[in-house]
Amino acid sequence: MKILFIHRYNFFTPIGIMSLSAVLKNNGHSCYFIDLAFCRNIIKEISAVQPEIIAYSINIGNYKYYYKLNLKLKKHFQFFSIFGGTHPTLNPDFISLKGVDSICIGEGEFAFLELADKMQAHLDYTKVENIWVKVNDVVYKNINRPLIGDLDLLPFPDRDLIYKYEVYKRSHTKWVLASRGCIYNCSYCYNSAINKITKSNSIRSRSADNVISELLVIKQNFSPKKIHFIDDILNYDQQWIIDFLIKYKEKIKIPFIAIIRLNLINENIVKLLKVAGCYLVECGIETGNEAFREKVLNRHMTNEKIIEACNLLKKYGIKILSLNILGLPDETVDMARETLALNKTCHVDYASSSIFQPYPGTELAKYALSKEYYNDQIQSIRNNWYTKGSDLKMIGISQIVRSHYLMNIFVKIPVLFRIFKPLVALPFDLLYKILFFIDKSIHLIFVINKIDISEIFLFLRYRVLKPRKIIE
């Protein structure tokens, strides 16, 4: 089968698509990739491929974009469409929309392979586990298959698929996923909702040797300057992380970024992280109000532990990018200020915040709905949780959103705390957005991620200077 993956560059490497392609290619299927940010003429490129299946990975923030694109492509080509990712997993009714031929719920590698195999052999493909299929307006809803138990069975992600574009190939940072899943049930996180659907509440890790093998291939073929591990929690298994870091130091020796959970680190782990080459960790603080964090967010982590862990990281010279959420249900302006204050106390290098999104199926979305803070319309959820405000109708939400825009500035310039309330009361949203964008760009590009200036020019050359044909 000829299978085309369509994606739009968003500064992240599409590991999921690359994994699907690797499995499909290993079993005789032909896979192609179009990145809409760099594609000059999508009609011409699709015509050259003549795909039988077009696949999209979508989330709640971008599903409208890909859905509309699919409808336009249906006017020009005959193909079978399949949508995977968090949006169809959490909202399977998406399949009822025009032009949506199938959706994948949960993991897609072996489900997609079985679907492609059966379609190629002209067999009945309406009974593939994890896949819902629509034929003549009849939807066939299939049960979920067991999750992949041994991730070492999967081939390494197909990097050749996306490296047709120089922007991906020449990026100094290579993204790697060493595990899947999350054992925690944070009330705001889509992982908790997906756990219920897939009947799972565990983290499945590749073996340390398997990850090291992939990294050796990346190191030998692409000479990256940085590795970015995108696991939800890289340090969940204490023995695994110790084993991995020792092998990483011996065989890889490339600076790296990791997402960690603060209450799972100790001095030995931090020391190993530093020696192995970790220069930056991303870690969730979420809110500065300890009681709210535990009772509402279901994150059992004290402020004392957060401060202690951050002090350890700073002791060993590891930069901290904190992850925070503002605009939570029942949050007040004073609570938002507590979040800023905790980040200041932790001396984080960049205080990143996002606006709360009521992901369907999560406990916090249900709570927000019960308080009538929003109308339960997926269509109303914004496609950018950094610059487009909040979906909640709540007292003080405008001031809290402004706190989000100014968060890292407050953390870096503590004297501003004295005039916190007057500043967030001023309706200078556009000015605050501009300050937010400038501050975020400076810190993430030049201070935290240290993106090479050549990468920026390469992106601009492809993204801005190359014309793209708009589909009518």
DOMI-176996 format. One record per residue (C-alpha): residue number from 1; y, x, z. Coordinates in pm, 1 decimal. Layout:
REM residues N
+-----+----------+----------+----------+
: seq :        y :        x :        z :
+-----+----------+----------+----------+
: NUM :        Y :        X :        Z :
...
+-----+----------+----------+----------+
END
This chain:
REM residues 472
+-----+----------+----------+----------+
: seq :        y :        x :        z :
+-----+----------+----------+----------+
:   1 :      0.0 :      0.0 :      0.0 :
:   2 :    357.9 :    106.5 :    -64.2 :
:   3 :    548.3 :     58.1 :    260.5 :
:   4 :    923.0 :    105.4 :    290.3 :
:   5 :   1097.0 :    148.6 :    625.2 :
:   6 :   1467.0 :     59.5 :    626.9 :
:   7 :   1689.4 :    192.6 :    901.5 :
:   8 :   2057.8 :    256.6 :    968.7 :
:   9 :   2160.8 :    583.2 :   1133.0 :
:  10 :   2272.6 :    536.2 :   1493.0 :
:  11 :   2271.9 :    895.4 :   1623.1 :
:  12 :   1910.4 :    856.0 :   1738.0 :
:  13 :   1593.3 :    971.4 :   1565.7 :
:  14 :   1370.1 :    668.3 :   1485.8 :
:  15 :   1057.9 :    797.8 :   1661.6 :
:  16 :    885.3 :    457.6 :   1642.5 :
:  17 :    916.5 :    439.7 :   1263.9 :
:  18 :    797.0 :    798.6 :   1231.0 :
:  19 :    489.5 :    724.4 :   1443.3 :
:  20 :    401.6 :    418.7 :   1234.6 :
:  21 :    436.7 :    620.8 :    915.7 :
:  22 :    211.5 :    898.7 :   1045.5 :
:  23 :    -71.3 :    654.5 :   1121.7 :
:  24 :    -31.2 :    468.8 :    790.4 :
:  25 :    -19.4 :    788.4 :    583.6 :
:  26 :   -324.3 :    930.7 :    758.7 :
:  27 :   -512.6 :    623.7 :    643.0 :
:  28 :   -416.5 :    636.0 :    278.5 :
:  29 :    -98.0 :    430.4 :    260.1 :
:  30 :    227.7 :    550.6 :    101.8 :
:  31 :    537.2 :    538.7 :    320.5 :
:  32 :    901.9 :    564.7 :    221.9 :
:  33 :   1227.9 :    563.2 :    414.4 :
:  34 :   1582.7 :    453.3 :    338.5 :
:  35 :   1868.4 :    515.5 :    576.4 :
:  36 :   2144.6 :    271.3 :    492.7 :
:  37 :   2414.7 :    503.7 :    628.0 :
:  38 :   2337.0 :    761.7 :    360.3 :
:  39 :   2184.4 :    555.3 :     79.4 :
:  40 :   2414.3 :    554.9 :   -224.2 :
:  41 :   2250.8 :    267.3 :   -412.6 :
:  42 :   1991.6 :     66.5 :   -221.8 :
:  43 :   1894.1 :   -151.0 :   -519.9 :
:  44 :   1823.3 :    156.0 :   -729.2 :
:  45 :   1627.5 :    328.1 :   -451.6 :
:  46 :   1411.7 :     25.4 :   -375.8 :
:  47 :   1351.5 :    -29.0 :   -747.3 :
:  48 :   1220.0 :    327.2 :   -770.6 :
:  49 :    971.6 :    263.1 :   -489.3 :
:  50 :    868.5 :    -97.4 :   -566.4 :
:  51 :    740.0 :   -148.5 :   -209.7 :
:  52 :    485.3 :   -414.1 :   -126.8 :
:  53 :    594.5 :   -420.3 :    237.7 :
:  54 :    942.1 :   -363.4 :    379.6 :
:  55 :    953.3 :   -295.3 :    753.3 :
:  56 :   1239.8 :   -305.1 :   1002.0 :
:  57 :   1258.1 :   -201.5 :   1367.9 :
:  58 :   1514.4 :   -423.7 :   1538.6 :
:  59 :   1664.5 :   -494.6 :   1878.3 :
:  60 :   1882.6 :   -770.5 :   2017.4 :
:  61 :   2197.8 :   -580.9 :   1928.3 :
:  62 :   2123.1 :   -524.3 :   1559.6 :
:  63 :   1877.9 :   -795.5 :   1454.3 :
:  64 :   2145.5 :  -1001.6 :   1276.9 :
:  65 :   2234.0 :   -708.3 :   1053.8 :
:  66 :   1875.5 :   -645.2 :    942.1 :
:  67 :   1798.3 :  -1014.9 :    908.0 :
:  68 :   2092.2 :  -1067.5 :    671.3 :
:  69 :   1996.7 :   -754.4 :    480.0 :
:  70 :   1641.6 :   -882.2 :    439.3 :
:  71 :   1766.6 :  -1213.1 :    297.0 :
:  72 :   1976.7 :  -1026.1 :     41.3 :
:  73 :   1686.2 :   -802.8 :    -58.4 :
:  74 :   1463.2 :  -1107.8 :   -102.3 :
:  75 :   1696.9 :  -1218.0 :   -381.6 :
:  76 :   1630.1 :   -896.7 :   -573.1 :
:  77 :   1268.7 :   -805.6 :   -492.5 :
:  78 :    931.3 :   -954.6 :   -407.0 :
:  79 :    788.5 :   -802.7 :    -91.6 :
:  80 :    626.3 :   -887.0 :    240.7 :
:  81 :    866.7 :   -836.4 :    531.8 :
:  82 :    769.0 :   -732.2 :    882.3 :
:  83 :    998.0 :   -692.7 :   1183.4 :
:  84 :    900.4 :   -494.8 :   1492.8 :
:  85 :   1083.2 :   -369.2 :   1801.3 :
:  86 :   1217.2 :   -524.6 :   2119.4 :
:  87 :   1380.7 :   -826.2 :   1955.8 :
:  88 :   1070.3 :   -989.9 :   1802.5 :
:  89 :    865.4 :   -883.7 :   2104.7 :
:  90 :   1097.8 :  -1069.6 :   2341.5 :
:  91 :   1192.1 :  -1343.9 :   2092.9 :
:  92 :    886.8 :  -1424.3 :   1878.3 :
:  93 :   1053.6 :  -1743.3 :   1751.8 :
:  94 :   1242.1 :  -1506.9 :   1522.6 :
:  95 :    952.7 :  -1555.1 :   1279.1 :
:  96 :   1067.2 :  -1910.4 :   1208.8 :
:  97 :   1375.6 :  -1781.2 :   1025.1 :
:  98 :   1390.2 :  -1781.9 :    646.9 :
:  99 :   1264.0 :  -1464.7 :    480.8 :
: 100 :   1077.6 :  -1337.4 :    787.6 :
: 101 :    712.6 :  -1309.6 :    680.8 :
: 102 :    575.2 :  -1147.1 :    994.6 :
: 103 :    662.8 :   -990.7 :   1327.4 :
: 104 :    489.9 :   -732.8 :   1544.5 :
: 105 :    480.1 :   -788.0 :   1918.6 :
: 106 :    444.6 :   -472.6 :   2126.0 :
: 107 :    288.9 :   -152.2 :   1992.2 :
: 108 :    263.6 :   -141.0 :   1617.2 :
: 109 :     59.1 :    157.8 :   1502.6 :
: 110 :   -290.3 :      9.8 :   1480.1 :
: 111 :   -169.1 :   -345.5 :   1427.2 :
: 112 :     39.7 :   -242.2 :   1126.1 :
: 113 :   -249.1 :    -32.2 :    993.0 :
: 114 :   -490.5 :   -324.1 :   1014.3 :
: 115 :   -239.0 :   -552.7 :    844.0 :
: 116 :   -181.2 :   -304.8 :    559.5 :
: 117 :   -554.6 :   -240.2 :    517.8 :
: 118 :   -633.4 :   -610.6 :    491.6 :
: 119 :   -348.9 :   -681.1 :    253.3 :
: 120 :   -457.0 :   -394.3 :     30.4 :
: 121 :   -817.1 :   -519.1 :     29.0 :
: 122 :   -698.7 :   -878.4 :    -35.0 :
: 123 :   -859.5 :   -996.1 :    289.2 :
: 124 :   -732.5 :  -1257.4 :    534.1 :
: 125 :   -447.1 :  -1091.4 :    723.3 :
: 126 :   -346.0 :  -1387.6 :    936.6 :
: 127 :   -561.5 :  -1289.6 :   1234.6 :
: 128 :   -434.8 :   -939.8 :   1317.0 :
: 129 :   -377.4 :   -892.9 :   1691.1 :
: 130 :    -12.0 :   -820.3 :   1782.6 :
: 131 :    101.3 :   -968.5 :   1449.0 :
: 132 :    239.9 :  -1316.5 :   1389.2 :
: 133 :    229.6 :  -1412.3 :   1023.0 :
: 134 :    398.9 :  -1694.8 :    836.1 :
: 135 :    223.9 :  -1829.8 :    524.3 :
: 136 :    359.2 :  -2139.3 :    346.2 :
: 137 :    571.3 :  -2217.6 :    654.1 :
: 138 :    263.7 :  -2211.3 :    880.1 :
: 139 :    288.8 :  -1951.9 :   1159.0 :
: 140 :    -30.2 :  -1780.2 :   1273.4 :
: 141 :     21.3 :  -1659.3 :   1629.5 :
: 142 :   -223.0 :  -1390.6 :   1736.2 :
: 143 :   -305.6 :  -1249.0 :   2077.9 :
: 144 :   -197.5 :   -904.0 :   2188.8 :
: 145 :   -440.0 :   -614.9 :   2152.9 :
: 146 :   -490.6 :   -367.1 :   2438.7 :
: 147 :   -229.8 :    -93.7 :   2458.9 :
: 148 :   -324.3 :    246.6 :   2321.1 :
: 149 :   -490.3 :    413.6 :   2617.6 :
: 150 :   -506.6 :    771.2 :   2490.5 :
: 151 :   -181.2 :    863.8 :   2318.8 :
: 152 :   -330.8 :   1197.8 :   2212.3 :
: 153 :   -525.1 :    999.8 :   1949.9 :
: 154 :   -201.3 :    936.8 :   1762.0 :
: 155 :    -83.8 :   1188.1 :   1500.7 :
: 156 :    249.6 :   1357.1 :   1557.7 :
: 157 :    547.1 :   1152.5 :   1432.3 :
: 158 :    606.0 :   1188.1 :   1058.5 :
: 159 :    926.3 :   1393.2 :   1050.0 :
: 160 :    897.2 :   1453.5 :    676.2 :
: 161 :    962.0 :   1081.4 :    628.9 :
: 162 :   1322.4 :   1102.7 :    751.2 :
: 163 :   1393.9 :   1467.0 :    665.2 :
: 164 :   1467.7 :   1365.5 :    307.7 :
: 165 :   1815.6 :   1331.8 :    456.7 :
: 166 :   1983.5 :   1659.0 :    548.5 :
: 167 :   2155.8 :   1495.1 :    844.8 :
: 168 :   1819.9 :   1453.0 :   1017.8 :
: 169 :   1660.3 :   1772.9 :    892.9 :
: 170 :   1947.2 :   2003.3 :    983.7 :
: 171 :   2022.3 :   1846.5 :   1321.2 :
: 172 :   2004.8 :   2110.2 :   1593.0 :
: 173 :   1851.6 :   1856.7 :   1834.5 :
: 174 :   1495.9 :   1729.3 :   1788.0 :
: 175 :   1384.1 :   1416.4 :   1970.7 :
: 176 :   1040.4 :   1400.0 :   2132.3 :
: 177 :    853.4 :   1124.7 :   2317.5 :
: 178 :    587.5 :   1239.6 :   2564.0 :
: 179 :    498.4 :    905.5 :   2723.3 :
: 180 :    527.0 :    528.7 :   2692.1 :
: 181 :    594.6 :    255.8 :   2942.7 :
: 182 :    752.1 :    219.5 :   3283.8 :
: 183 :    600.8 :    117.4 :   3617.5 :
: 184 :    926.9 :    -12.1 :   3759.7 :
: 185 :   1046.9 :   -370.0 :   3731.9 :
: 186 :   1422.7 :   -335.0 :   3730.5 :
: 187 :   1554.5 :   -687.8 :   3692.6 :
: 188 :   1796.0 :   -605.7 :   3407.6 :
: 189 :   1565.7 :   -394.1 :   3190.6 :
: 190 :   1377.3 :   -512.6 :   2882.5 :
: 191 :   1084.3 :   -294.3 :   2992.6 :
: 192 :   1009.8 :   -536.1 :   3276.0 :
: 193 :   1000.6 :   -829.1 :   3032.1 :
: 194 :    782.5 :   -636.2 :   2786.1 :
: 195 :    543.7 :   -543.7 :   3068.4 :
: 196 :    478.9 :   -912.7 :   3125.3 :
: 197 :    412.3 :   -975.6 :   2756.5 :
: 198 :    179.9 :   -677.2 :   2714.9 :
: 199 :     24.7 :   -727.8 :   3060.5 :
: 200 :     98.3 :   -369.5 :   3149.0 :
: 201 :    277.1 :   -199.0 :   3432.0 :
: 202 :    196.0 :    165.0 :   3376.0 :
: 203 :    313.2 :    485.4 :   3216.1 :
: 204 :     81.7 :    636.7 :   2956.4 :
: 205 :    142.4 :   1006.0 :   2901.7 :
: 206 :     26.3 :   1235.4 :   2628.0 :
: 207 :   -142.9 :   1544.8 :   2765.8 :
: 208 :     89.3 :   1838.0 :   2830.0 :
: 209 :   -104.1 :   2043.3 :   2571.8 :
: 210 :    -60.4 :   1772.5 :   2307.7 :
: 211 :    317.1 :   1762.6 :   2357.4 :
: 212 :    336.2 :   2142.7 :   2355.1 :
: 213 :    142.4 :   2146.5 :   2025.7 :
: 214 :    397.0 :   1913.6 :   1866.5 :
: 215 :    683.4 :   2122.0 :   2001.3 :
: 216 :    529.4 :   2438.9 :   1854.2 :
: 217 :    519.9 :   2271.3 :   1511.6 :
: 218 :    884.4 :   2165.5 :   1550.3 :
: 219 :    985.0 :   2511.6 :   1670.4 :
: 220 :    810.8 :   2693.5 :   1386.2 :
: 221 :    928.7 :   2461.3 :   1108.8 :
: 222 :   1280.9 :   2363.3 :   1211.8 :
: 223 :   1412.3 :   2618.9 :   1466.5 :
: 224 :   1594.6 :   2361.4 :   1683.0 :
: 225 :   1859.3 :   2462.6 :   1934.4 :
: 226 :   1776.9 :   2172.5 :   2168.9 :
: 227 :   1494.8 :   1932.2 :   2248.9 :
: 228 :   1578.1 :   1582.5 :   2374.8 :
: 229 :   1295.0 :   1405.5 :   2557.7 :
: 230 :   1350.3 :   1030.0 :   2534.2 :
: 231 :   1082.3 :    914.9 :   2779.2 :
: 232 :   1208.0 :    650.5 :   3020.4 :
: 233 :   1099.5 :    877.8 :   3308.8 :
: 234 :    980.1 :   1227.0 :   3219.4 :
: 235 :    912.7 :   1322.6 :   3581.6 :
: 236 :    701.6 :   1023.3 :   3687.7 :
: 237 :    373.8 :   1216.7 :   3731.3 :
: 238 :    443.1 :   1513.3 :   3958.4 :
: 239 :    136.7 :   1713.1 :   3854.1 :
: 240 :    198.4 :   1644.0 :   3485.2 :
: 241 :    560.8 :   1756.1 :   3495.7 :
: 242 :    473.1 :   2076.0 :   3682.2 :
: 243 :    197.3 :   2162.1 :   3433.8 :
: 244 :    418.2 :   2075.1 :   3139.1 :
: 245 :    722.0 :   2271.7 :   3255.5 :
: 246 :    516.7 :   2584.8 :   3316.7 :
: 247 :    369.6 :   2566.1 :   2964.1 :
: 248 :    708.7 :   2479.6 :   2814.4 :
: 249 :    863.2 :   2791.0 :   2968.3 :
: 250 :    580.2 :   3010.6 :   2835.9 :
: 251 :    554.6 :   2874.4 :   2481.1 :
: 252 :    869.1 :   2684.7 :   2382.0 :
: 253 :   1173.5 :   2832.8 :   2560.0 :
: 254 :   1426.2 :   2597.0 :   2399.2 :
: 255 :   1703.0 :   2427.9 :   2604.0 :
: 256 :   1625.2 :   2062.3 :   2662.1 :
: 257 :   1751.9 :   1729.1 :   2791.2 :
: 258 :   1536.3 :   1486.9 :   2991.1 :
: 259 :   1566.5 :   1142.3 :   3147.3 :
: 260 :   1455.5 :   1155.4 :   3509.3 :
: 261 :   1436.7 :    927.3 :   3811.5 :
: 262 :   1635.7 :   1068.7 :   4100.3 :
: 263 :   1407.9 :    955.6 :   4382.9 :
: 264 :   1114.3 :   1142.8 :   4224.9 :
: 265 :   1261.2 :   1492.2 :   4229.5 :
: 266 :   1244.3 :   1766.1 :   4490.2 :
: 267 :   1365.3 :   2124.1 :   4497.9 :
: 268 :   1047.2 :   2261.0 :   4341.2 :
: 269 :   1073.4 :   2021.8 :   4045.3 :
: 270 :   1443.8 :   2096.2 :   3996.5 :
: 271 :   1376.5 :   2469.4 :   4009.5 :
: 272 :   1104.1 :   2435.1 :   3746.0 :
: 273 :   1330.1 :   2221.0 :   3527.3 :
: 274 :   1599.1 :   2488.6 :   3536.3 :
: 275 :   1363.9 :   2779.7 :   3471.2 :
: 276 :   1198.3 :   2593.5 :   3182.5 :
: 277 :   1534.2 :   2542.7 :   3012.2 :
: 278 :   1658.4 :   2198.9 :   3120.6 :
: 279 :   2037.3 :   2207.0 :   3103.4 :
: 280 :   2107.2 :   1832.2 :   3127.8 :
: 281 :   1939.8 :   1531.2 :   3286.4 :
: 282 :   2014.7 :   1166.1 :   3229.8 :
: 283 :   1957.2 :    956.1 :   3539.9 :
: 284 :   2017.1 :    598.5 :   3645.4 :
: 285 :   2259.2 :    521.9 :   3926.1 :
: 286 :   2342.0 :    175.9 :   3782.6 :
: 287 :   2556.4 :     52.0 :   4071.9 :
: 288 :   2722.8 :    204.7 :   4374.2 :
: 289 :   2646.9 :    -87.9 :   4604.9 :
: 290 :   2317.9 :      0.5 :   4772.3 :
: 291 :   2228.2 :   -351.9 :   4886.8 :
: 292 :   2305.0 :   -495.7 :   4543.5 :
: 293 :   2099.1 :   -222.4 :   4377.0 :
: 294 :   1794.3 :   -304.1 :   4587.7 :
: 295 :   1811.3 :   -682.0 :   4617.4 :
: 296 :   1948.9 :   -776.5 :   4275.5 :
: 297 :   1853.8 :   -489.7 :   4045.3 :
: 298 :   1519.2 :   -425.5 :   4217.1 :
: 299 :   1587.0 :    -51.2 :   4227.2 :
: 300 :   1466.7 :     87.8 :   4557.5 :
: 301 :   1681.3 :    397.1 :   4582.8 :
: 302 :   1938.1 :    469.7 :   4853.3 :
: 303 :   2281.8 :    617.2 :   4797.2 :
: 304 :   2179.8 :    899.6 :   5030.3 :
: 305 :   1883.0 :    987.8 :   4807.1 :
: 306 :   2096.9 :    968.2 :   4492.8 :
: 307 :   2357.7 :   1204.1 :   4639.8 :
: 308 :   2090.2 :   1439.8 :   4771.1 :
: 309 :   1917.1 :   1456.2 :   4431.2 :
: 310 :   2244.5 :   1514.3 :   4246.9 :
: 311 :   2336.3 :   1792.7 :   4488.9 :
: 312 :   2003.0 :   1959.2 :   4413.5 :
: 313 :   2063.5 :   1939.8 :   4040.3 :
: 314 :   2414.2 :   2083.3 :   4079.8 :
: 315 :   2277.9 :   2360.9 :   4303.3 :
: 316 :   2063.5 :   2482.5 :   4014.2 :
: 317 :   2331.0 :   2438.0 :   3750.7 :
: 318 :   2180.3 :   2137.4 :   3571.2 :
: 319 :   2436.6 :   1901.7 :   3423.0 :
: 320 :   2418.6 :   1531.4 :   3511.5 :
: 321 :   2481.6 :   1238.1 :   3280.0 :
: 322 :   2464.7 :    929.1 :   3498.2 :
: 323 :   2372.0 :    586.7 :   3362.8 :
: 324 :   2555.7 :    288.3 :   3508.4 :
: 325 :   2589.6 :    -83.3 :   3438.8 :
: 326 :   2908.5 :   -279.6 :   3495.3 :
: 327 :   2959.1 :   -652.7 :   3452.8 :
: 328 :   2641.1 :   -744.4 :   3642.1 :
: 329 :   2598.9 :  -1106.1 :   3760.8 :
: 330 :   2792.0 :  -1161.4 :   4085.2 :
: 331 :   2951.0 :   -816.1 :   4065.4 :
: 332 :   3307.3 :   -795.3 :   4194.2 :
: 333 :   3589.2 :   -558.0 :   4108.0 :
: 334 :   3540.5 :   -391.1 :   4447.7 :
: 335 :   3172.3 :   -334.9 :   4367.3 :
: 336 :   3266.6 :   -180.3 :   4032.7 :
: 337 :   3493.5 :     55.9 :   4224.2 :
: 338 :   3198.2 :    147.7 :   4449.1 :
: 339 :   3003.0 :    250.3 :   4139.9 :
: 340 :   3284.6 :    475.4 :   4025.6 :
: 341 :   3317.2 :    621.6 :   4375.2 :
: 342 :   2945.9 :    704.7 :   4401.2 :
: 343 :   2957.0 :    885.2 :   4068.4 :
: 344 :   3257.4 :   1083.0 :   4192.3 :
: 345 :   3072.2 :   1176.3 :   4511.0 :
: 346 :   2773.6 :   1292.2 :   4303.4 :
: 347 :   3002.0 :   1515.1 :   4090.4 :
: 348 :   2836.2 :   1396.6 :   3770.0 :
: 349 :   2937.9 :   1573.9 :   3451.3 :
: 350 :   2968.0 :   1249.4 :   3260.8 :
: 351 :   2960.9 :    899.8 :   3407.6 :
: 352 :   2821.2 :    683.9 :   3130.5 :
: 353 :   2840.9 :    308.9 :   3168.5 :
: 354 :   2741.3 :      9.2 :   2963.8 :
: 355 :   2820.6 :   -359.3 :   2992.2 :
: 356 :   2535.5 :   -571.7 :   3124.9 :
: 357 :   2336.4 :   -747.3 :   2854.6 :
: 358 :   2129.6 :  -1057.6 :   2952.1 :
: 359 :   1809.2 :   -954.8 :   2775.7 :
: 360 :   1585.6 :  -1262.1 :   2734.0 :
: 361 :   1284.6 :  -1261.6 :   2963.7 :
: 362 :   1440.9 :  -1040.4 :   3229.5 :
: 363 :   1489.0 :  -1169.4 :   3582.5 :
: 364 :   1859.5 :  -1089.2 :   3583.2 :
: 365 :   1914.8 :  -1283.8 :   3261.5 :
: 366 :   1740.6 :  -1581.2 :   3420.9 :
: 367 :   1961.4 :  -1544.6 :   3726.5 :
: 368 :   2278.7 :  -1525.4 :   3515.8 :
: 369 :   2166.6 :  -1837.7 :   3332.4 :
: 370 :   2102.0 :  -2022.5 :   3659.1 :
: 371 :   2456.1 :  -1940.5 :   3771.6 :
: 372 :   2587.4 :  -2063.5 :   3434.3 :
: 373 :   2743.0 :  -1725.0 :   3358.7 :
: 374 :   2627.6 :  -1752.9 :   2997.9 :
: 375 :   2474.2 :  -2010.4 :   2766.4 :
: 376 :   2132.1 :  -1858.2 :   2689.7 :
: 377 :   2219.6 :  -1820.7 :   2322.4 :
: 378 :   2073.4 :  -1497.8 :   2186.9 :
: 379 :   2323.9 :  -1517.9 :   1904.5 :
: 380 :   2606.3 :  -1474.4 :   2155.2 :
: 381 :   2478.9 :  -1140.1 :   2285.2 :
: 382 :   2707.8 :   -870.5 :   2153.9 :
: 383 :   2589.0 :   -593.4 :   1926.3 :
: 384 :   2776.3 :   -322.6 :   2114.1 :
: 385 :   2756.6 :   -300.5 :   2491.1 :
: 386 :   3011.6 :    -19.6 :   2505.1 :
: 387 :   3322.8 :   -157.2 :   2338.3 :
: 388 :   3286.4 :   -532.7 :   2289.9 :
: 389 :   3315.4 :   -668.8 :   2639.5 :
: 390 :   3086.8 :   -897.8 :   2833.9 :
: 391 :   2895.3 :  -1214.0 :   2750.7 :
: 392 :   2931.1 :  -1344.7 :   3106.1 :
: 393 :   3189.3 :  -1600.1 :   3213.5 :
: 394 :   3260.0 :  -1475.4 :   3561.2 :
: 395 :   3558.9 :  -1429.9 :   3791.5 :
: 396 :   3703.4 :  -1081.5 :   3755.9 :
: 397 :   3498.1 :   -991.1 :   3448.8 :
: 398 :   3802.5 :   -869.9 :   3251.4 :
: 399 :   3893.8 :   -621.7 :   3524.1 :
: 400 :   3533.3 :   -504.0 :   3548.3 :
: 401 :   3518.1 :   -445.2 :   3172.7 :
: 402 :   3834.9 :   -238.3 :   3197.1 :
: 403 :   3670.0 :    -42.9 :   3480.4 :
: 404 :   3392.1 :     33.7 :   3233.2 :
: 405 :   3637.5 :    170.3 :   2978.0 :
: 406 :   3806.1 :    390.7 :   3237.5 :
: 407 :   3499.1 :    485.0 :   3440.4 :
: 408 :   3455.7 :    849.9 :   3350.5 :
: 409 :   3831.6 :    904.8 :   3355.8 :
: 410 :   3844.4 :    772.2 :   3713.2 :
: 411 :   3552.3 :    997.5 :   3808.5 :
: 412 :   3713.9 :   1305.3 :   3655.1 :
: 413 :   4064.2 :   1230.8 :   3791.1 :
: 414 :   4001.1 :   1106.4 :   4148.7 :
: 415 :   4372.3 :   1060.6 :   4220.8 :
: 416 :   4358.3 :    752.5 :   3996.1 :
: 417 :   4145.9 :    575.6 :   4258.4 :
: 418 :   4466.2 :    510.4 :   4451.8 :
: 419 :   4586.7 :    282.2 :   4172.6 :
: 420 :   4246.6 :    151.7 :   4061.4 :
: 421 :   4317.8 :   -219.7 :   4103.7 :
: 422 :   4663.7 :   -215.9 :   3940.0 :
: 423 :   4524.8 :    -24.0 :   3640.6 :
: 424 :   4231.3 :   -257.0 :   3577.7 :
: 425 :   4454.6 :   -560.5 :   3626.0 :
: 426 :   4676.3 :   -457.2 :   3334.5 :
: 427 :   4575.2 :   -625.0 :   3004.2 :
: 428 :   4578.8 :   -296.2 :   2811.8 :
: 429 :   4229.7 :   -342.3 :   2668.5 :
: 430 :   4300.6 :   -179.1 :   2332.8 :
: 431 :   4457.8 :    125.9 :   2496.2 :
: 432 :   4166.1 :    154.0 :   2740.4 :
: 433 :   3916.4 :    127.5 :   2454.3 :
: 434 :   4092.0 :    410.1 :   2271.3 :
: 435 :   4091.2 :    625.9 :   2585.0 :
: 436 :   3723.9 :    541.7 :   2637.2 :
: 437 :   3634.8 :    643.2 :   2283.0 :
: 438 :   3828.4 :    970.9 :   2299.1 :
: 439 :   3690.0 :   1064.0 :   2640.4 :
: 440 :   3332.6 :    974.8 :   2542.8 :
: 441 :   3353.0 :   1167.6 :   2216.3 :
: 442 :   3492.2 :   1481.1 :   2380.9 :
: 443 :   3236.2 :   1483.0 :   2660.8 :
: 444 :   2924.1 :   1385.7 :   2469.8 :
: 445 :   2992.6 :   1592.0 :   2158.2 :
: 446 :   3147.7 :   1906.1 :   2300.1 :
: 447 :   3066.8 :   1918.2 :   2673.6 :
: 448 :   2732.4 :   1747.7 :   2729.5 :
: 449 :   2530.7 :   1753.8 :   2407.4 :
: 450 :   2724.8 :   2044.5 :   2258.1 :
: 451 :   2681.8 :   1920.6 :   1902.7 :
: 452 :   2751.2 :   2193.5 :   1648.6 :
: 453 :   3065.7 :   2133.4 :   1442.7 :
: 454 :   2858.5 :   2183.6 :   1125.8 :
: 455 :   2651.2 :   1877.5 :   1218.5 :
: 456 :   2963.1 :   1666.0 :   1250.4 :
: 457 :   3087.6 :   1770.5 :    905.6 :
: 458 :   2742.1 :   1711.5 :    759.0 :
: 459 :   2736.0 :   1359.1 :    899.6 :
: 460 :   3086.9 :   1283.4 :    775.3 :
: 461 :   3006.5 :   1417.3 :    429.6 :
: 462 :   2708.8 :   1185.6 :    393.8 :
: 463 :   2849.9 :    889.1 :    581.1 :
: 464 :   3208.8 :    880.3 :    459.7 :
: 465 :   3238.6 :   1072.0 :    134.4 :
: 466 :   2929.9 :    938.6 :    -45.0 :
: 467 :   2990.4 :    588.3 :   -185.5 :
: 468 :   2732.2 :    318.9 :   -117.9 :
: 469 :   2662.6 :     11.1 :   -323.2 :
: 470 :   2702.7 :   -313.3 :   -130.5 :
: 471 :   2429.7 :   -571.9 :   -185.8 :
: 472 :   2566.1 :   -897.1 :   -312.5 :
+-----+----------+----------+----------+
END
